[in-house]
């Protein structure tokens, strides 16, 4: 594997294996497909602050884990944009 920085390692994997890139479509826990879900269907899994702050959620069809575009979203969006610009 080339480089010790995470971005170098990511580039190496993407260059070697060229997987199809589909950000925000799979669960990071089990790899299941993410599907839009009504907030009422996941409210029992969320902290009150999350419910007050966010309205759009997705849930893993396999394990049920909820996801939302949280406080870290902008940083992740920048990373995804950068990777897609180099490999998409």
N, C-alpha and C positions, 0 to 999 in steps of 0.2 A: 504494500500500500504506500502510495506516495505521500510525503509530508506528515507532519505531526499535528498541524492545525486541523480543526474539524472541517473547515471549508475545503481544504485540500483533500481530505479523506472523502468527503462527499463528492467532490468533483471526480475523484478516482473511481468511485463506485458507479457514478452515473455514466462516466466515459466507458468503463468496462462492460457494464451490463445493459445500459440504455433502456431502463424500464420506462413504461409509459408514465408520465407525470400527471397526477390528478390530485392536486392539493385539496385538503379539507374534505375528502370523500371517504376516508377510512378511519376506523377507531384506532387510536394509538395503543390501546390495551390488547384487543383481540383481532384487529384487522377487519372487523365486520363493516358493512356498508353503513354510512351515516345517512339518516333520513330526517327531513324537517318534522318537527313535532310541535304541538300546541303547548304553550307554557303550563297549562293546567295539568298536562300529562306528566310533567317532570318536576313540578313545584315541590313535591315532597322530597326530592333528592337535592334541592338547592338551599343555599344559605339565604336568609332574609335579605341581606345586602345585594346579593346577585339578583334576586327577584325584583328588587326596587330599581336596579340599574339597567338590566337587560331585558329585552322582549323577544329576541329571536334565538331559538334553540334548535339543535339537531340532536338525535339520539341514535346510538348504535343499534341496528336491527338485531344483532346477535347477543350482546351482553347488556344492553339497556343503558349504558353510560351516557349521560348528557354532556353536550358541548355547547359553547357559546363564544362569540367573538369578544373576549374579555379584555382586561387591561393590557395584556401582553400582545393583543391582536395586531397593533401597528408594527411592532418589532417583527412578528412572524410574517406579516404581509410583506415587509421589506425583504426579509430573507427569501421568501417564496418568489417574489418578483426578480430578485437577483439571480436565483438558481434558474428560473424559467428563461431569463434573458440569456444565460450561458448554455442551457441544455434543452430548452423547450422548443 
